[in-house]
């Protein structure tokens, strides 16, 4: 399944497979969106069916970029059993928000 990014009321949901190749598309999209938002930006990964290690590192870079810019980026998806093992393995699990919004 191709990657799909949808926005509803300020929450950006990612559906499909997130891999090294298409993680750059998500990164660039979110980099364009975040400066236009005055409040927090929510990235929902609960509908991601598969993630690879390269994509987790790219998400970490996005999270760090937002922090350096003093932007609030909330990434939700801790309950997603398809991504949590990979994010734990790559030590990027900390970027996931502990609460659902």
C-alpha positions in Angstrom: 0.0 0.0 0.0 1.2 3.5 -0.9 1.7 6.1 1.8 -1.2 8.4 2.3 -1.2 11.6 4.4 -4.5 13.1 5.4 -5.3 16.1 7.6 -8.5 16.5 9.7 -8.7 19.4 12.2 -5.0 19.8 12.4 -4.1 16.1 12.9 -2.0 14.6 10.1 -2.7 10.9 9.8 -0.3 8.5 8.0 -1.8 5.4 6.4 0.1 2.6 4.7 3.7 1.5 4.7 6.3 4.0 6.0 9.8 3.1 4.6 13.1 4.8 3.9 12.0 5.9 0.5 8.7 7.6 1.3 9.7 8.9 4.8 11.4 11.7 3.0 8.1 12.7 1.4 6.5 12.8 4.9 9.4 14.7 6.3 9.3 17.4 3.6 5.5 17.7 3.9 5.6 18.1 7.6 8.5 20.6 7.4 6.3 22.8 5.1 3.2 22.4 7.4 4.7 23.0 10.8 5.8 26.7 10.3 2.3 27.6 9.2 0.8 26.3 12.5 0.7 28.6 15.6 -0.3 25.7 17.9 0.9 22.1 18.1 1.1 19.8 15.1 -0.1 16.2 15.6 1.2 13.4 13.5 -0.8 10.2 13.9 1.0 6.9 13.0 -1.7 4.6 14.3 -2.7 3.5 10.7 0.9 2.6 9.6 0.9 -1.0 8.7 4.7 -1.4 8.4 7.7 0.8 9.2 11.4 0.2 8.5 14.4 1.3 10.5 15.3 4.1 8.1 11.8 5.6 8.4 12.1 5.6 12.2 15.4 7.6 12.0 13.8 10.1 9.6 10.9 10.6 12.1 13.4 11.2 14.8 15.1 13.9 12.6 11.7 15.5 12.1 11.0 15.4 15.9 14.4 17.0 16.6 14.0 19.6 13.9 10.7 20.7 15.5 12.3 20.9 18.9 15.1 23.0 17.6 12.5 25.4 16.0 10.5 25.5 19.3 7.5 23.9 17.6 5.3 21.4 19.3 5.2 18.2 17.3 3.2 15.4 18.9 3.6 12.0 17.3 1.0 9.4 18.4 1.1 5.7 17.7 2.4 3.9 20.8 -0.5 1.5 20.6 0.4 0.5 17.1 1.9 -3.0 17.3 3.3 -2.7 13.8 5.6 0.1 14.6 6.5 -0.2 18.3 9.0 -3.1 18.0 11.0 -1.3 15.3 11.0 1.9 17.1 12.1 0.2 20.3 14.9 -1.6 18.4 16.1 1.7 16.9 15.8 3.5 20.2 13.4 6.1 18.6 10.4 5.0 20.7 10.8 8.1 22.9 9.5 10.4 20.2 6.0 8.8 20.5 3.6 10.7 22.8 2.5 8.6 25.7 -1.1 9.8 25.4 -3.6 9.8 22.7 -5.0 13.2 21.9 
